[in-house]
Amino acid sequence: DTNTASGAITRVAVGGLIDNCIVDAKFTRALTWGCVSEQIVEGSIIKNCNIKAECMAGDRVSGGITAYNIRSIIENCFIEIKLNHYGFYAYFGSIAYNSVASTIKNCTAIIS
């Protein structure tokens, strides 16, 4: 259970590899977050991850794996999220909220 603006594994992944991870998390504040990492950037690879989470979404960006996916790869991940919402808008992406010059493939997201 976390009320910080971050990810369950790391806050920022830069040029790294996260493989075969299991995340079971509860994010209790609607800040910028990603279930694996808040930001995945500059050639990072996230693959073969199984994620189950209960999360808040609101006026900050958030995503099932990451809020920001920039020049990186996300593949073969399964995400199951119970999403709670507050405020007028929910800035949420089932895999990533922002994805720039990146690859996302073979991922499944179930949002309830």
Beta strands, then each sheet from edge to edge (+ up, - down):
strand 1: 10-14
strand 2: 17-19
strand 3: 22-26
strand 4: 33-34
strand 5: 37-41
strand 6: 45-47
strand 7: 50-57
strand 8: 62-63
strand 9: 66-70
strand 10: 73-75
strand 11: 78-85
strand 12: 92-93
strand 13: 96-100
strand 14: 103-105
strand 15: 108-111
sheet 1: 1+ 5+ 9+ 13+
sheet 2: 2+ 6+ 10+ 14+
sheet 3: 3+ 7+ 11+ 15+
sheet 4: 4+ 8+ 12+
end
